[in-house]
Amino acid sequence: SAYTALVGDQIIVNSSSAVTITLPASASAGNTVVVKATGGGTVTLGRNSQKINSQTADATLFSGNSVQLVYVDGTIGFLEI
């Protein structure tokens, strides 16, 4: 089900349905969140007022993929590494 991530979370989404993981609203430089999508469902990464890769849009993670996001600053937001 939908979940709001905490800084440092390592999340495995094992669902055949679409799920939204909302990123932390208050992050500091170096804070990370790791998400792995399994089970066939698409995971939406909700930006929660933060940018993702310098964009003001949510991100999509397809089944079988994973991402580690590191918060850089207010201009870049969470950066995919």
MOPAC internal coordinates of N, CA, C and O (Angstrom, degrees):
PM7 1SCF
backbone

  N    0.0000 0     0.00 0     0.00 0    0    0    0
  C    1.4582 1     0.00 0     0.00 0    1    0    0
  C    1.5272 1   109.60 1     0.00 0    2    1    0
  O    1.2310 1   120.68 1    -7.90 1    3    2    1
  N    1.2874 1   116.30 1   172.10 1    3    2    1
  C    1.4708 1   121.38 1   179.95 1    5    3    2
  C    1.5248 1   109.88 1   -58.50 1    6    5    3
  O    1.2310 1   121.07 1   -32.24 1    7    6    5
  N    1.3317 1   115.55 1   147.76 1    7    6    5
  C    1.4591 1   120.97 1  -175.77 1    9    7    6
  C    1.5204 1   108.99 1  -151.31 1   10    9    7
  O    1.2310 1   120.48 1   -38.59 1   11   10    9
  N    1.3293 1   116.69 1   141.41 1   11   10    9
  C    1.4561 1   120.97 1   172.43 1   13   11   10
  C    1.5248 1   107.63 1  -100.61 1   14   13   11
  O    1.2310 1   121.20 1   -63.23 1   15   14   13
  N    1.3285 1   115.30 1   116.77 1   15   14   13
  C    1.4544 1   121.74 1  -175.81 1   17   15   14
  C    1.5235 1   111.42 1   -69.70 1   18   17   15
  O    1.2310 1   121.63 1   -28.60 1   19   18   17
  N    1.3046 1   114.49 1   151.40 1   19   18   17
  C    1.4501 1   122.78 1   172.08 1   21   19   18
  C    1.5214 1   107.85 1  -105.99 1   22   21   19
  O    1.2310 1   120.28 1   -26.17 1   23   22   21
  N    1.3061 1   117.07 1   153.83 1   23   22   21
  C    1.4562 1   121.30 1   176.53 1   25   23   22
  C    1.5269 1   108.45 1   -55.65 1   26   25   23
  O    1.2310 1   120.60 1   -48.20 1   27   26   25
  N    1.3308 1   116.46 1   131.80 1   27   26   25
  C    1.4544 1   121.77 1   179.33 1   29   27   26
  C    1.5144 1   114.77 1    90.19 1   30   29   27
  O    1.2310 1   119.83 1   174.59 1   31   30   29
  N    1.3311 1   117.92 1    -5.41 1   31   30   29
  C    1.4681 1   120.68 1   179.29 1   33   31   30
  C    1.5195 1   111.52 1   -62.12 1   34   33   31
  O    1.2310 1   121.47 1   -34.85 1   35   34   33
  N    1.3191 1   114.79 1   145.15 1   35   34   33
  C    1.4605 1   124.03 1   169.98 1   37   35   34
  C    1.5141 1   105.43 1  -124.24 1   38   37   35
  O    1.2310 1   120.56 1   -72.73 1   39   38   37
  N    1.3282 1   116.54 1   107.27 1   39   38   37
  C    1.4558 1   121.72 1  -167.86 1   41   39   38
  C    1.5220 1   110.43 1  -114.09 1   42   41   39
  O    1.2310 1   120.50 1   -48.63 1   43   42   41
  N    1.3258 1   116.64 1   131.37 1   43   42   41
  C    1.4584 1   122.28 1   171.08 1   45   43   42
  C    1.5197 1   106.60 1  -110.29 1   46   45   43
  O    1.2310 1   120.80 1   -59.52 1   47   46   45
  N    1.3270 1   116.07 1   120.48 1   47   46   45
  C    1.4650 1   121.41 1   178.57 1   49   47   46
  C    1.5296 1   106.65 1  -101.42 1   50   49   47
  O    1.2310 1   120.60 1   -75.99 1   51   50   49
  N    1.3311 1   116.45 1   104.01 1   51   50   49
  C    1.4589 1   122.80 1  -178.09 1   53   51   50
  C    1.5239 1   107.94 1  -108.08 1   54   53   51
  O    1.2310 1   120.96 1  -102.28 1   55   54   53
  N    1.3342 1   115.77 1    77.72 1   55   54   53
  C    1.4519 1   121.13 1  -174.91 1   57   55   54
  C    1.5225 1   109.77 1  -141.37 1   58   57   55
  O    1.2310 1   120.89 1   -37.62 1   59   58   57
  N    1.3258 1   115.90 1   142.38 1   59   58   57
  C    1.4628 1   119.80 1   174.86 1   61   59   58
  C    1.5249 1   111.07 1   -84.96 1   62   61   59
  O    1.2310 1   120.37 1   171.81 1   63   62   61
  N    1.3181 1   116.90 1    -8.19 1   63   62   61
  C    1.4694 1   122.58 1   178.22 1   65   63   62
  C    1.5232 1   110.48 1  -101.35 1   66   65   63
  O    1.2310 1   120.66 1   -18.55 1   67   66   65
  N    1.3170 1   116.35 1   161.45 1   67   66   65
  C    1.4640 1   121.83 1   175.75 1   69   67   66
  C    1.5281 1   109.39 1   -67.02 1   70   69   67
  O    1.2310 1   120.71 1   -39.97 1   71   70   69
  N    1.3264 1   116.26 1   140.03 1   71   70   69
  C    1.4615 1   122.91 1  -178.76 1   73   71   70
  C    1.5267 1   108.31 1  -135.88 1   74   73   71
  O    1.2310 1   120.78 1   -35.41 1   75   74   73
  N    1.3375 1   116.11 1   144.59 1   75   74   73
  C    1.4663 1   120.79 1   175.05 1   77   75   74
  C    1.5177 1   109.65 1  -110.58 1   78   77   75
  O    1.2310 1   121.46 1   -53.41 1   79   78   77
  N    1.3365 1   114.81 1   126.59 1   79   78   77
  C    1.4574 1   122.02 1   172.24 1   81   79   78
  C    1.5253 1   105.86 1  -109.46 1   82   81   79
  O    1.2310 1   120.59 1   -62.82 1   83   82   81
  N    1.3130 1   116.47 1   117.18 1   83   82   81
  C    1.4604 1   121.35 1  -178.93 1   85   83   82
  C    1.5250 1   108.98 1   -92.25 1   86   85   83
  O    1.2310 1   120.92 1   -49.81 1   87   86   85
  N    1.3219 1   115.85 1   130.19 1   87   86   85
  C    1.4623 1   120.91 1  -179.74 1   89   87   86
  C    1.5238 1   111.02 1   -72.29 1   90   89   87
  O    1.2310 1   120.07 1   -22.85 1   91   90   89
  N    1.3323 1   117.46 1   157.15 1   91   90   89
  C    1.4702 1   120.87 1   178.76 1   93   91   90
  C    1.5323 1   111.28 1   -58.89 1   94   93   91
  O    1.2310 1   120.47 1   -42.21 1   95   94   93
  N    1.3253 1   116.70 1   137.79 1   95   94   93
  C    1.4637 1   121.24 1  -179.80 1   97   95   94
  C    1.5229 1   111.91 1   -74.46 1   98   97   95
  O    1.2310 1   120.30 1   146.93 1   99   98   97
  N    1.3053 1   117.03 1   -33.07 1   99   98   97
  C    1.4621 1   121.27 1  -179.35 1  101   99   98
  C    1.5171 1   108.49 1  -117.03 1  102  101   99
  O    1.2310 1   120.89 1   -71.65 1  103  102  101
  N    1.3134 1   115.90 1   108.35 1  103  102  101
  C    1.4655 1   120.78 1   179.91 1  105  103  102
  C    1.5176 1   109.24 1  -126.95 1  106  105  103
  O    1.2310 1   121.37 1   -24.55 1  107  106  105
  N    1.3158 1   114.99 1   155.45 1  107  106  105
  C    1.4625 1   122.07 1   176.79 1  109  107  106
  C    1.5186 1   109.00 1  -118.29 1  110  109  107
  O    1.2310 1   120.53 1   -21.43 1  111  110  109
  N    1.3110 1   116.58 1   158.57 1  111  110  109
  C    1.4660 1   121.66 1  -179.68 1  113  111  110
  C    1.5284 1   110.41 1   -50.86 1  114  113  111
  O    1.2310 1   121.24 1   -49.70 1  115  114  113
  N    1.3271 1   115.23 1   130.30 1  115  114  113
  C    1.4551 1   121.78 1   178.59 1  117  115  114
  C    1.5132 1   114.82 1    93.50 1  118  117  115
  O    1.2310 1   119.59 1   167.92 1  119  118  117
  N    1.3424 1   118.38 1   -12.08 1  119  118  117
  C    1.4586 1   120.68 1   177.40 1  121  119  118
  C    1.5221 1   110.08 1   -65.82 1  122  121  119
  O    1.2310 1   120.25 1   -38.45 1  123  122  121
  N    1.3298 1   117.12 1   141.55 1  123  122  121
  C    1.4605 1   121.22 1  -177.12 1  125  123  122
  C    1.5211 1   112.18 1  -126.81 1  126  125  123
  O    1.2310 1   121.66 1   -23.28 1  127  126  125
  N    1.3277 1   114.43 1   156.72 1  127  126  125
  C    1.4631 1   124.38 1   170.06 1  129  127  126
  C    1.5279 1   105.98 1  -141.40 1  130  129  127
  O    1.2310 1   120.47 1   -47.09 1  131  130  129
  N    1.3377 1   116.70 1   132.91 1  131  130  129
  C    1.4570 1   122.13 1   177.89 1  133  131  130
  C    1.5249 1   108.10 1  -117.15 1  134  133  131
  O    1.2310 1   120.72 1   -47.12 1  135  134  133
  N    1.3524 1   116.23 1   132.88 1  135  134  133
  C    1.4586 1   121.05 1   179.53 1  137  135  134
  C    1.5270 1   108.93 1  -132.34 1  138  137  135
  O    1.2310 1   120.53 1   -47.04 1  139  138  137
  N    1.3337 1   116.60 1   132.96 1  139  138  137
  C    1.4623 1   124.03 1   175.06 1  141  139  138
  C    1.5207 1   107.59 1  -120.91 1  142  141  139
  O    1.2310 1   120.14 1   -52.15 1  143  142  141
  N    1.3341 1   117.33 1   127.85 1  143  142  141
  C    1.4615 1   122.58 1   178.58 1  145  143  142
  C    1.5219 1   109.29 1  -100.93 1  146  145  143
  O    1.2310 1   120.26 1   -57.07 1  147  146  145
  N    1.3238 1   117.11 1   122.93 1  147  146  145
  C    1.4614 1   122.84 1   175.26 1  149  147  146
  C    1.5170 1   107.90 1  -134.04 1  150  149  147
  O    1.2310 1   119.82 1    -8.31 1  151  150  149
  N    1.2960 1   117.95 1   171.69 1  151  150  149
  C    1.4602 1   120.74 1   173.34 1  153  151  150
  C    1.5144 1   114.89 1    88.50 1  154  153  151
  O    1.2310 1   119.11 1   175.16 1  155  154  153
  N    1.3176 1   119.30 1    -4.84 1  155  154  153
  C    1.4646 1   121.10 1   174.94 1  157  155  154
  C    1.5118 1   115.95 1   101.48 1  158  157  155
  O    1.2310 1   119.44 1   159.65 1  159  158  157
  N    1.3310 1   118.68 1   -20.35 1  159  158  157
  C    1.4617 1   120.47 1  -178.41 1  161  159  158
  C    1.5181 1   112.56 1   -83.53 1  162  161  159
  O    1.2310 1   121.22 1   -26.33 1  163  162  161
  N    1.3163 1   115.27 1   153.67 1  163  162  161
  C    1.4626 1   121.98 1   176.76 1  165  163  162
  C    1.5202 1   109.13 1   -86.49 1  166  165  163
  O    1.2310 1   120.59 1   -40.26 1  167  166  165
  N    1.3298 1   116.48 1   139.74 1  167  166  165
  C    1.4618 1   121.87 1   179.12 1  169  167  166
  C    1.5258 1   108.52 1  -109.14 1  170  169  167
  O    1.2310 1   120.92 1   -54.76 1  171  170  169
  N    1.3225 1   115.85 1   125.24 1  171  170  169
  C    1.4583 1   121.09 1   172.46 1  173  171  170
  C    1.5165 1   107.63 1   -94.89 1  174  173  171
  O    1.2310 1   120.99 1   -50.31 1  175  174  173
  N    1.3278 1   115.72 1   129.69 1  175  174  173
  C    1.4643 1   121.27 1   175.33 1  177  175  174
  C    1.5182 1   107.38 1   -97.71 1  178  177  175
  O    1.2310 1   121.05 1   -76.34 1  179  178  177
  N    1.3246 1   115.60 1   103.66 1  179  178  177
  C    1.4587 1   121.37 1  -179.56 1  181  179  178
  C    1.5124 1   110.61 1   -75.62 1  182  181  179
  O    1.2310 1   120.56 1   -49.99 1  183  182  181
  N    1.3003 1   116.54 1   130.01 1  183  182  181
  C    1.4689 1   120.82 1  -171.67 1  185  183  182
  C    1.5224 1   113.70 1   -77.03 1  186  185  183
  O    1.2310 1   118.97 1   157.30 1  187  186  185
  N    1.3226 1   119.57 1   -22.70 1  187  186  185
  C    1.4681 1   123.18 1   174.27 1  189  187  186
  C    1.5338 1   112.19 1    52.05 1  190  189  187
  O    1.2310 1   120.47 1  -128.32 1  191  190  189
  N    1.3249 1   116.71 1    51.68 1  191  190  189
  C    1.4669 1   124.86 1   179.03 1  193  191  190
  C    1.5254 1   114.22 1    74.13 1  194  193  191
  O    1.2310 1   119.79 1   175.45 1  195  194  193
  N    1.3265 1   118.01 1    -4.55 1  195  194  193
  C    1.4595 1   121.87 1   176.75 1  197  195  194
  C    1.5285 1   108.67 1   -98.56 1  198  197  195
  O    1.2310 1   119.71 1   -28.75 1  199  198  197
  N    1.3024 1   118.16 1   151.25 1  199  198  197
  C    1.4499 1   120.89 1   173.07 1  201  199  198
  C    1.5290 1   109.25 1   -78.87 1  202  201  199
  O    1.2310 1   121.24 1   -22.64 1  203  202  201
  N    1.3251 1   115.24 1   157.36 1  203  202  201
  C    1.4542 1   122.27 1   172.36 1  205  203  202
  C    1.5274 1   106.19 1  -124.47 1  206  205  203
  O    1.2310 1   120.28 1   -60.81 1  207  206  205
  N    1.3195 1   117.07 1   119.19 1  207  206  205
  C    1.4704 1   121.69 1  -177.02 1  209  207  206
  C    1.5308 1   111.26 1    53.05 1  210  209  207
  O    1.2310 1   120.24 1  -137.87 1  211  210  209
  N    1.3092 1   117.15 1    42.13 1  211  210  209
  C    1.4713 1   125.26 1   178.50 1  213  211  210
  C    1.5225 1   114.07 1    69.54 1  214  213  211
  O    1.2310 1   119.68 1  -171.07 1  215  214  213
  N    1.3183 1   118.22 1     8.93 1  215  214  213
  C    1.4686 1   122.38 1  -178.02 1  217  215  214
  C    1.5251 1   110.56 1  -108.52 1  218  217  215
  O    1.2310 1   120.84 1   -34.86 1  219  218  217
  N    1.3213 1   116.00 1   145.14 1  219  218  217
  C    1.4645 1   120.62 1   176.51 1  221  219  218
  C    1.5247 1   109.25 1   -95.74 1  222  221  219
  O    1.2310 1   121.33 1  -121.16 1  223  222  221
  N    1.3337 1   115.06 1    58.84 1  223  222  221
  C    1.4656 1   121.59 1   179.34 1  225  223  222
  C    1.5230 1   108.77 1  -147.57 1  226  225  223
  O    1.2310 1   121.15 1   -27.81 1  227  226  225
  N    1.3387 1   115.41 1   152.19 1  227  226  225
  C    1.4518 1   120.01 1   174.42 1  229  227  226
  C    1.5237 1   109.39 1   -66.62 1  230  229  227
  O    1.2310 1   120.62 1   -16.56 1  231  230  229
  N    1.3196 1   116.42 1   163.44 1  231  230  229
  C    1.4641 1   121.87 1   178.42 1  233  231  230
  C    1.5280 1   109.01 1  -115.36 1  234  233  231
  O    1.2310 1   120.87 1   -19.99 1  235  234  233
  N    1.3257 1   115.94 1   160.01 1  235  234  233
  C    1.4584 1   122.00 1   179.60 1  237  235  234
  C    1.5207 1   109.20 1  -121.82 1  238  237  235
  O    1.2310 1   121.25 1   -44.21 1  239  238  237
  N    1.3196 1   115.21 1   135.79 1  239  238  237
  C    1.4553 1   122.20 1   178.35 1  241  239  238
  C    1.5239 1   107.27 1  -123.32 1  242  241  239
  O    1.2310 1   120.71 1   -61.75 1  243  242  241
  N    1.3263 1   116.24 1   118.25 1  243  242  241
  C    1.4578 1   120.82 1  -177.43 1  245  243  242
  C    1.5280 1   110.36 1   -87.91 1  246  245  243
  O    1.2310 1   121.00 1   -24.93 1  247  246  245
  N    1.3204 1   115.70 1   155.07 1  247  246  245
  C    1.4572 1   122.00 1  -177.80 1  249  247  246
  C    1.5266 1   111.26 1   -53.88 1  250  249  247
  O    1.2310 1   121.10 1   -42.49 1  251  250  249
  N    1.3211 1   115.50 1   137.51 1  251  250  249
  C    1.4579 1   121.62 1  -178.73 1  253  251  250
  C    1.5135 1   112.95 1    94.38 1  254  253  251
  O    1.2310 1   120.16 1   169.51 1  255  254  253
  N    1.3233 1   117.30 1   -10.49 1  255  254  253
  C    1.4638 1   121.49 1  -178.43 1  257  255  254
  C    1.5240 1   110.59 1  -105.85 1  258  257  255
  O    1.2310 1   121.77 1   -19.40 1  259  258  257
  N    1.3142 1   114.21 1   160.60 1  259  258  257
  C    1.4645 1   120.30 1   175.56 1  261  259  258
  C    1.5202 1   108.44 1  -140.68 1  262  261  259
  O    1.2310 1   121.41 1   -16.94 1  263  262  261
  N    1.3363 1   114.91 1   163.06 1  263  262  261
  C    1.4526 1   120.21 1   179.64 1  265  263  262
  C    1.5255 1   109.27 1  -149.73 1  266  265  263
  O    1.2310 1   121.51 1   -37.06 1  267  266  265
  N    1.3251 1   114.72 1   142.94 1  267  266  265
  C    1.4538 1   120.75 1   168.77 1  269  267  266
  C    1.5140 1   105.98 1  -112.38 1  270  269  267
  O    1.2310 1   120.73 1   -55.88 1  271  270  269
  N    1.3106 1   116.20 1   124.12 1  271  270  269
  C    1.4582 1   122.65 1   179.11 1  273  271  270
  C    1.5205 1   108.85 1  -109.15 1  274  273  271
  O    1.2310 1   120.78 1   -48.46 1  275  274  273
  N    1.3264 1   116.11 1   131.54 1  275  274  273
  C    1.4609 1   122.19 1   179.00 1  277  275  274
  C    1.5177 1   107.79 1  -120.58 1  278  277  275
  O    1.2310 1   120.39 1   -51.80 1  279  278  277
  N    1.3304 1   116.86 1   128.20 1  279  278  277
  C    1.4555 1   120.12 1   179.04 1  281  279  278
  C    1.5212 1   109.36 1   -75.79 1  282  281  279
  O    1.2310 1   120.92 1   -51.83 1  283  282  281
  N    1.3458 1   115.84 1   128.17 1  283  282  281
  C    1.4637 1   121.47 1  -178.93 1  285  283  282
  C    1.5239 1   110.51 1  -102.57 1  286  285  283
  O    1.2310 1   120.53 1   116.94 1  287  286  285
  N    1.3407 1   116.59 1   -63.06 1  287  286  285
  C    1.4640 1   122.21 1  -179.82 1  289  287  286
  C    1.5244 1   108.54 1  -168.17 1  290  289  287
  O    1.2310 1   120.69 1     3.21 1  291  290  289
  N    1.3385 1   116.28 1  -176.79 1  291  290  289
  C    1.4563 1   121.06 1  -177.71 1  293  291  290
  C    1.5183 1   114.29 1   -67.16 1  294  293  291
  O    1.2310 1   119.53 1   157.66 1  295  294  293
  N    1.3143 1   118.49 1   -22.34 1  295  294  293
  C    1.4584 1   122.04 1   179.65 1  297  295  294
  C    1.5288 1   111.13 1   -80.68 1  298  297  295
  O    1.2310 1   120.28 1   135.61 1  299  298  297
  N    1.3078 1   117.07 1   -44.39 1  299  298  297
  C    1.4699 1   121.75 1  -178.59 1  301  299  298
  C    1.5250 1   110.97 1   -91.77 1  302  301  299
  O    1.2310 1   120.13 1   143.91 1  303  302  301
  N    1.3165 1   117.35 1   -36.09 1  303  302  301
  C    1.4552 1   121.02 1  -176.42 1  305  303  302
  C    1.5135 1   109.86 1    74.66 1  306  305  303
  O    1.2310 1   120.81 1    42.54 1  307  306  305
  N    1.3422 1   116.05 1  -137.46 1  307  306  305
  C    1.4589 1   121.46 1   176.19 1  309  307  306
  C    1.5255 1   108.49 1   -83.09 1  310  309  307
  O    1.2310 1   120.75 1   -52.25 1  311  310  309
  N    1.3172 1   116.18 1   127.75 1  311  310  309
  C    1.4615 1   122.17 1  -178.64 1  313  311  310
  C    1.5226 1   109.13 1  -108.14 1  314  313  311
  O    1.2310 1   120.64 1   -49.96 1  315  314  313
  N    1.3122 1   116.38 1   130.04 1  315  314  313
  C    1.4631 1   122.08 1   177.27 1  317  315  314
  C    1.5298 1   108.94 1   -75.51 1  318  317  315
  O    1.2310 1   121.18 1   -51.50 1  319  318  317
  N    1.3473 1   115.36 1   128.50 1  319  318  317
  C    1.4748 1   118.21 1   176.32 1  321  319  318
  C    1.5098 1   109.66 1  -123.35 1  322  321  319
  O    1.2310 1   120.10 1   180.00 1  323  322  321

